[in-house]
Amino acid sequence: MHDSATRRSFIHKIGLGAAALGLSQSAQAEAKPIQGFEKAATDPDASKGWKPVSDRKIRVGIVGYGVCRFGAAFSFQDHPNVQVVAVSDLFPDRCAALAKACRCEKTYPSLEELVKDDNIEAVFVATDAPSHARHCIDVLKHGKHVASAVPAVFGSLEDADKLFEAVKRAGRKYMMFETSCFHEDLSAMREIYNAGGFGKLVYAEGEYYHFSADPIASYKDWRVGVPPQWYPTHSNAYYVGVTGGSFTEVSCMAIPSLTKWLQAEHNVYKNPFGTEIALFRTSEGGMARMAVSWDTPGVSGEMGRIRGQKGTFYGKYEGLTKNLPPTKRPPLPPTVEAGGHGGSHGYLMNEFVTAILQDRKPLVDVAQALNMTVSGIVAHQSALKDGELMKIPQYKL
């Protein structure tokens, strides 16, 4: 996170829009939110049945408050079992804004400084995607639990192995905040699957469509031209997040982009593709089609559907099993909103906090996180080789 660029030169470099240049809070509120950050209405019964599992408060540090303002978006500051004790962002104005949003007084100029604070038990990493693995490893080395925004790693199979080993060595909780995993439909799919309502999945589909006529501002332009399958977890969750399984091999087809800023000569990845469609073999022996596209206007978002030997889920369950388990998402504390990305934010944060309090494995642990992420990295390699069938590394705790 150490960087000699001044805020002024950085803003000039990436051409941030007016929202990132310090508009008033009211002006920012009137701006159209970035896709996925539209707040879902919280079910009035979302807290029904919630009971605290402990009276302890986990001391949390939060890092990252860029254009998406992810650091405060998951409502750590509103959970009755959390005390946000410190925050950090590289840019002082953003750091101050994050501290205000989290109702926290202590700030640090970087993650590297924040993790030295022995008073912090857990850290939420909401930094730029290329830094997620490095930052999480640093947090774990300092003996703290860690949660990360997606993806778990960024285009690197070597980083995936390093992160996996770091989690095992540390003996601390790691969780990736994959938003699709707490969409209302996917959460229901998971409960029904675990109860045997689908049997083995024959076929799954997941789609992440996020069109933008211009690039979203990002630290060091990391979003500009990023290979679609390097950001695969929103779609891949519609298999991995349902079953806890993985993808074992992939053939991926792709198409060059017509959008100028997505073309190979305009991005550091030399990536020509704006859309990549992967066909995976699953660990159950079934198949999955997972699509990621930056280049297709119209219907957008994170969505998916599944077909099993005993039933299907296309918006609702239809199948042979009659006595289904309850499929409502677990109750939220009364002070926590569902939030954005399909009303998943509050549920993800609560799952991480509760896993620490109960000393259990969180829902999207490091194995699931890497099985969702690494399969996309290999899918992009396949696309560059015109759909060559390729094996995918497997992660299991």
C-alpha positions as CSV (number, residue, x, y, z in Angstrom):
1,M,0.0,0.0,0.0
2,H,3.0,2.3,0.1
3,D,2.8,4.7,-2.8
4,S,4.6,8.0,-3.4
5,A,1.9,9.5,-5.7
6,T,0.1,12.4,-4.3
7,R,-3.7,12.4,-4.2
8,R,-3.8,15.1,-6.9
9,S,-1.5,13.2,-9.3
10,F,-3.4,10.0,-8.6
11,I,-6.8,11.5,-9.4
12,H,-5.4,13.1,-12.5
13,K,-4.0,9.7,-13.6
14,I,-7.2,7.7,-13.3
15,G,-9.6,10.5,-14.2
16,L,-11.9,10.0,-11.3
17,G,-15.4,11.3,-11.8
18,A,-17.0,14.0,-9.8
19,A,-18.1,11.7,-7.0
20,A,-14.6,10.8,-6.1
21,L,-13.4,14.4,-6.3
22,G,-15.1,15.4,-3.1
23,L,-18.7,16.3,-3.9
24,S,-20.9,17.0,-1.0
25,Q,-22.6,14.0,0.6
26,S,-26.0,15.2,-0.7
27,A,-24.7,15.5,-4.3
28,Q,-23.2,12.0,-4.0
29,A,-26.5,10.6,-2.7
30,E,-28.2,11.9,-5.9
31,A,-25.7,10.2,-8.2
32,K,-26.8,6.9,-9.6
33,P,-25.1,4.1,-7.5
34,I,-22.7,1.7,-9.0
35,Q,-24.4,-1.5,-10.1
36,G,-24.9,-3.8,-7.2
37,F,-24.7,-1.1,-4.6
38,E,-28.4,-0.3,-4.7
39,K,-29.6,-1.0,-1.2
40,A,-32.2,-3.7,-1.0
41,A,-35.2,-3.2,1.2
42,T,-34.6,-5.0,4.5
43,D,-37.3,-7.6,5.2
44,P,-39.3,-6.3,8.2
45,D,-39.1,-9.8,9.7
46,A,-35.3,-10.1,9.0
47,S,-34.5,-10.0,12.7
48,K,-37.2,-12.4,13.8
49,G,-35.7,-15.2,15.8
50,W,-32.3,-13.5,16.1
51,K,-30.6,-14.2,19.4
52,P,-27.1,-13.1,20.4
53,V,-24.6,-16.0,20.6
54,S,-22.3,-14.0,22.9
55,D,-22.1,-10.7,24.7
56,R,-18.5,-10.2,23.5
57,K,-17.6,-7.4,21.1
58,I,-15.0,-8.3,18.4
59,R,-12.5,-5.5,17.9
60,V,-12.4,-4.9,14.1
61,G,-10.2,-2.8,11.8
62,I,-11.5,-1.8,8.4
63,V,-9.3,-0.9,5.4
64,G,-10.4,0.7,2.1
65,Y,-12.9,3.4,1.2
66,G,-12.5,3.9,-2.5
67,V,-15.0,4.9,-5.1
68,C,-17.3,2.0,-4.0
69,R,-17.0,2.9,-0.3
70,F,-16.9,-0.8,0.4
71,G,-15.3,-0.4,3.8
72,A,-18.5,0.8,5.5
73,A,-21.0,-0.9,3.2
74,F,-21.3,-4.2,5.2
75,S,-22.4,-2.5,8.4
76,F,-19.7,-3.8,10.8
77,Q,-20.3,-0.6,12.7
78,D,-23.9,-1.5,13.3
79,H,-23.4,-5.0,14.7
80,P,-24.0,-5.4,18.4
81,N,-21.0,-7.8,18.7
82,V,-18.6,-5.5,16.9
83,Q,-16.5,-2.5,17.9
84,V,-14.8,-0.8,15.0
85,V,-11.6,0.3,16.7
86,A,-9.5,1.6,13.7
87,V,-9.8,2.3,10.0
88,S,-7.4,3.0,7.2
89,D,-7.2,4.3,3.7
90,L,-4.1,5.6,1.7
91,F,-5.8,8.9,1.1
92,P,-6.4,11.1,4.2
93,D,-9.7,12.5,3.1
94,R,-11.1,9.0,2.4
95,C,-9.7,7.7,5.6
96,A,-11.5,10.5,7.5
97,A,-14.7,9.7,5.7
98,L,-14.4,6.0,6.5
99,A,-13.8,6.9,10.2
100,K,-16.9,9.0,10.2
101,A,-19.0,6.4,8.5
102,C,-17.8,3.7,11.0
103,R,-18.1,6.0,14.0
104,C,-14.5,5.4,14.8
105,E,-11.8,7.8,16.0
106,K,-8.5,5.9,15.4
107,T,-7.1,5.9,11.9
108,Y,-3.9,4.6,10.3
109,P,-2.3,5.7,7.0
110,S,-2.0,2.1,5.6
111,L,-3.0,-1.5,6.2
112,E,0.6,-2.3,7.0
113,E,0.4,0.1,10.0
114,L,-3.1,-0.9,11.1
115,V,-2.2,-4.6,11.4
116,K,0.4,-3.8,14.0
117,D,-2.3,-2.7,16.4
118,D,-2.6,-5.5,19.0
119,N,-6.0,-4.3,20.0
120,I,-7.5,-5.4,16.7
121,E,-8.8,-9.0,16.5
122,A,-10.1,-9.0,12.9
123,V,-9.7,-7.0,9.8
124,F,-12.0,-6.4,6.8
125,V,-10.0,-5.9,3.6
126,A,-11.8,-3.7,1.1
127,T,-8.8,-2.6,-0.8
128,D,-8.1,-2.9,-4.6
129,A,-8.6,-6.4,-6.0
130,P,-4.9,-6.9,-7.0
131,S,-3.9,-6.4,-3.3
132,H,-6.5,-8.7,-1.7
133,A,-4.3,-11.8,-1.3
134,R,-1.2,-9.8,-0.2
135,H,-3.2,-7.8,2.3
136,C,-5.0,-10.9,3.7
137,I,-1.7,-12.7,4.1
138,D,-0.3,-9.8,6.0
139,V,-3.3,-9.7,8.3
140,L,-3.0,-13.4,9.0
141,K,0.7,-13.2,9.7
142,H,-0.2,-10.7,12.5
143,G,-2.5,-13.3,14.1
144,K,-5.8,-11.7,13.1
145,H,-9.0,-13.0,11.5
146,V,-9.6,-11.6,8.1
147,A,-12.5,-11.0,5.7
148,S,-12.0,-9.8,2.1
149,A,-14.0,-8.4,-0.7
150,V,-13.9,-10.4,-3.9
151,P,-12.0,-11.9,-5.6
152,A,-9.8,-13.9,-3.2
153,V,-6.8,-13.5,-5.6
154,F,-6.2,-11.6,-8.8
155,G,-5.1,-13.6,-11.7
156,S,-2.3,-15.5,-9.9
157,L,-2.3,-19.2,-9.2
158,E,0.8,-18.7,-7.1
159,D,-0.9,-16.2,-4.9
160,A,-3.8,-18.7,-4.4
161,D,-1.4,-21.3,-3.0
162,K,0.3,-18.7,-0.8
163,L,-3.1,-17.5,0.6
164,F,-4.2,-21.1,1.2
165,E,-1.1,-22.0,3.1
166,A,-1.2,-18.7,5.1
167,V,-4.8,-19.5,6.3
168,K,-3.8,-23.0,7.4
169,R,-0.7,-21.8,9.2
170,A,-2.4,-18.9,11.0
171,G,-5.3,-20.9,12.4
172,R,-7.6,-17.9,12.1
173,K,-10.8,-17.4,10.3
174,Y,-10.7,-16.3,6.6
175,M,-13.9,-15.4,4.7
176,M,-14.5,-14.0,1.3
177,F,-17.5,-11.7,1.1
178,E,-19.1,-13.3,-2.1
179,T,-22.4,-11.4,-2.4
180,S,-24.2,-14.0,-4.5
181,C,-23.9,-16.5,-1.6
182,F,-26.4,-14.6,0.4
183,H,-28.8,-13.7,-2.5
184,E,-32.2,-14.9,-1.4
185,D,-32.4,-17.4,-4.3
186,L,-28.9,-18.9,-3.8
187,S,-29.3,-19.1,0.0
188,A,-32.5,-21.1,-0.6
189,M,-30.8,-23.3,-3.2
190,R,-28.1,-24.1,-0.6
191,E,-30.6,-25.1,2.1
192,I,-32.5,-27.3,-0.3
193,Y,-29.4,-28.9,-1.7
194,N,-28.1,-29.7,1.8
195,A,-31.4,-31.3,2.6
196,G,-31.2,-33.5,-0.5
197,G,-33.8,-31.7,-2.5
198,F,-31.8,-31.6,-5.7
199,G,-29.7,-34.8,-5.5
200,K,-26.6,-34.4,-7.6
201,L,-26.6,-31.2,-9.7
202,V,-26.6,-32.1,-13.4
203,Y,-26.3,-28.5,-14.6
204,A,-25.8,-25.0,-13.1
205,E,-25.8,-21.6,-14.7
206,G,-24.3,-18.4,-13.3
207,E,-24.1,-15.0,-14.9
208,Y,-22.4,-11.7,-13.9
209,Y,-23.3,-9.0,-16.4
210,H,-21.8,-5.6,-15.6
211,F,-21.9,-3.2,-18.5
212,S,-20.2,0.2,-18.3
213,A,-19.8,2.7,-21.1
214,D,-16.8,4.1,-19.3
215,P,-14.4,2.4,-16.8
216,I,-15.3,2.7,-13.1
217,A,-12.6,4.6,-11.3
218,S,-10.1,2.3,-9.6
219,Y,-6.7,2.4,-7.8
220,K,-4.0,2.4,-10.4
221,D,-6.6,1.6,-13.1
222,W,-6.9,-2.0,-12.0
223,R,-10.5,-2.3,-13.4
224,V,-9.6,-1.1,-16.9
225,G,-9.7,-4.1,-19.2
226,V,-9.6,-6.7,-16.4
227,P,-10.2,-10.2,-17.9
228,P,-13.9,-11.0,-17.1
229,Q,-13.0,-14.5,-15.7
230,W,-10.6,-12.9,-13.3
231,Y,-13.7,-11.6,-11.5
232,P,-15.7,-14.8,-11.6
233,T,-17.1,-15.3,-8.1
234,H,-20.5,-13.6,-8.5
235,S,-21.4,-16.2,-11.2
236,N,-19.4,-19.2,-10.0
237,A,-21.1,-19.0,-6.6
238,Y,-24.2,-20.4,-8.3
239,Y,-22.5,-23.8,-8.1
240,V,-19.7,-23.6,-5.5
241,G,-21.8,-21.5,-3.1
242,V,-24.7,-23.9,-3.4
243,T,-22.9,-27.3,-3.1
244,G,-19.6,-26.5,-1.5
245,G,-18.1,-28.3,-4.4
246,S,-15.6,-27.2,-7.1
247,F,-14.9,-27.1,-10.8
248,T,-12.4,-29.7,-12.0
249,E,-11.8,-28.7,-15.7
250,V,-12.9,-25.9,-18.0
251,S,-13.2,-24.9,-21.7
252,C,-13.8,-21.2,-22.1
253,M,-14.8,-19.2,-25.2
254,A,-14.5,-15.5,-25.4
255,I,-15.2,-12.6,-27.8
256,P,-13.1,-9.4,-28.4
257,S,-14.7,-6.3,-27.1
258,L,-16.1,-3.4,-29.3
259,T,-15.7,-1.0,-26.3
260,K,-12.5,1.0,-26.7
261,W,-11.4,1.0,-23.1
262,L,-11.8,-2.8,-22.9
263,Q,-9.5,-3.6,-25.9
264,A,-6.1,-5.1,-25.4
265,E,-4.1,-2.0,-26.5
266,H,-5.8,0.0,-23.8
267,N,-5.2,-2.2,-20.7
268,V,-2.1,-3.5,-18.9
269,Y,-3.4,-7.1,-19.0
270,K,-3.2,-7.1,-22.8
271,N,-6.7,-8.7,-22.5
272,P,-8.8,-8.5,-25.7
273,F,-12.0,-9.9,-24.2
274,G,-15.1,-8.2,-22.8
275,T,-17.1,-11.4,-22.5
276,E,-15.9,-14.8,-21.4
277,I,-18.2,-17.9,-21.2
278,A,-16.9,-20.9,-19.4
279,L,-18.1,-24.5,-19.5
280,F,-17.0,-26.4,-16.4
281,R,-17.0,-30.0,-15.3
282,T,-18.1,-30.1,-11.6
283,S,-16.8,-32.2,-8.8
284,E,-20.1,-34.1,-8.8
285,G,-19.6,-35.0,-12.4
286,G,-22.1,-32.5,-13.7
287,M,-21.7,-29.4,-15.9
288,A,-21.9,-25.7,-15.3
289,R,-22.0,-22.7,-17.7
290,M,-20.6,-19.5,-16.0
291,A,-20.7,-16.2,-17.9
292,V,-19.0,-12.9,-17.1
293,S,-19.4,-9.9,-19.4
294,W,-18.5,-6.2,-19.2
295,D,-19.6,-5.6,-22.8
296,T,-23.3,-6.4,-23.0
297,P,-25.8,-3.6,-22.2
298,G,-29.3,-4.4,-21.0
299,V,-30.2,-6.9,-18.3
300,S,-27.5,-6.9,-15.7
301,G,-26.5,-8.2,-12.3
302,E,-25.7,-11.5,-10.6
303,M,-28.0,-14.3,-11.3
304,G,-28.2,-18.1,-11.7
305,R,-30.2,-21.3,-11.8
306,I,-29.6,-25.0,-11.2
307,R,-30.9,-28.4,-12.3
308,G,-30.5,-31.5,-10.2
309,Q,-31.5,-35.2,-10.5
310,K,-34.4,-34.6,-8.1
311,G,-35.4,-31.0,-8.7
312,T,-34.7,-27.6,-10.3
313,F,-34.5,-23.9,-9.1
314,Y,-35.5,-21.3,-11.7
315,G,-36.8,-18.6,-9.4
316,K,-38.4,-21.3,-7.2
317,Y,-38.0,-25.0,-6.4
318,E,-39.8,-27.6,-8.4
319,G,-39.0,-31.2,-7.9
320,L,-39.7,-34.5,-6.2
321,T,-39.0,-33.5,-2.6
322,K,-42.1,-32.3,-0.8
323,N,-40.8,-31.6,2.8
324,L,-38.4,-28.8,2.2
325,P,-36.4,-27.2,5.0
326,P,-36.9,-23.5,5.8
327,T,-35.2,-21.4,3.1
328,K,-35.3,-18.0,4.7
329,R,-31.9,-16.4,5.2
330,P,-30.6,-16.5,8.8
331,P,-31.9,-13.7,11.0
332,L,-30.0,-10.4,11.2
333,P,-29.4,-8.4,14.3
334,P,-32.1,-5.7,14.6
335,T,-29.5,-2.9,14.0
336,V,-28.1,-4.4,10.8
337,E,-29.5,-3.6,7.3
338,A,-29.5,-6.2,4.5
339,G,-27.6,-3.6,2.3
340,G,-26.6,-3.9,-1.3
341,H,-25.8,-6.6,-3.9
342,G,-29.2,-8.3,-3.5
343,G,-29.4,-7.5,0.2
344,S,-26.4,-9.7,0.9
345,H,-24.0,-7.2,2.7
346,G,-25.4,-7.5,6.2
347,Y,-25.8,-11.3,6.0
348,L,-22.1,-11.7,5.0
349,M,-20.8,-9.5,7.8
350,N,-23.0,-11.2,10.3
351,E,-21.8,-14.7,9.1
352,F,-18.2,-13.7,9.6
353,V,-18.8,-12.2,13.0
354,T,-20.8,-15.2,14.2
355,A,-18.2,-17.6,12.9
356,I,-15.6,-15.9,15.1
357,L,-17.8,-15.9,18.1
358,Q,-18.8,-19.5,17.7
359,D,-15.3,-20.6,16.7
360,R,-16.6,-22.4,13.5
361,K,-15.8,-22.4,9.8
362,P,-17.4,-19.4,8.0
363,L,-19.6,-20.0,5.0
364,V,-17.2,-18.9,2.3
365,D,-13.9,-20.2,3.8
366,V,-10.6,-20.1,2.0
367,A,-11.2,-23.4,0.1
368,Q,-14.6,-22.2,-1.3
369,A,-13.1,-18.7,-2.0
370,L,-10.2,-20.2,-4.0
371,N,-12.4,-22.8,-5.8
372,M,-14.6,-19.9,-6.9
373,T,-11.7,-17.7,-7.9
374,V,-9.0,-19.9,-9.4
375,S,-11.4,-21.6,-11.7
376,G,-11.9,-18.3,-13.4
377,I,-8.2,-17.7,-13.7
378,V,-7.8,-21.0,-15.5
379,A,-10.9,-20.2,-17.6
380,H,-9.2,-17.1,-18.9
381,Q,-6.1,-19.1,-19.8
382,S,-8.4,-21.5,-21.7
383,A,-10.0,-18.5,-23.6
384,L,-6.6,-17.3,-24.7
385,K,-6.1,-20.8,-26.1
386,D,-9.4,-20.8,-28.0
387,G,-11.2,-22.9,-25.5
388,E,-8.6,-25.6,-24.8
389,L,-9.8,-28.0,-22.1
390,M,-7.7,-27.3,-19.0
391,K,-7.5,-28.9,-15.5
392,I,-8.2,-26.7,-12.5
393,P,-6.3,-26.8,-9.1
394,Q,-8.4,-28.0,-6.2
395,Y,-8.6,-26.6,-2.7
396,K,-9.9,-28.5,0.3
397,L,-9.5,-28.1,4.1
